[in-house]
Amino acid sequence: MPTATAAAHLPIQKRKYHEHSGEPGCQGLEEMNRMFRNFWDPTAYWVCDRQGTRARLQHCPKSQLYSEELGRCVHYANWSWSDFKEPPSRPKATSTQSVSTQ
């Protein structure tokens, strides 16, 4: 029978926290008309409609979650966790540049 001290030596599994939502950049043809998992919300997914535009956020019907393995929404009882997979590209960062006048 395992003791409490033996359990203390087991490795602790840590999940990687993602600082972005998994939104694809919709930059390549391989991203067009594909669904991508939303890392923050299992009821949502991203779709690239046109190359070079922002991805569109979509939500699964009620009681369903997006399955990355199946590429579609499934009933929550049939959904299982999977590790995150980065999209082929990410949205380009929008930056505001300050112009100095001298």
ABEGO torsion letter per residue (X at the ends): XBBAAAAAABBBBBBBBBABAGBBAGABAAABGBBBBBAABAABBBBBABBGBBBBBBBBBBGBBBBAAAGBBBBAAABBBBBBBBBABBBBBBBBBBBBBX
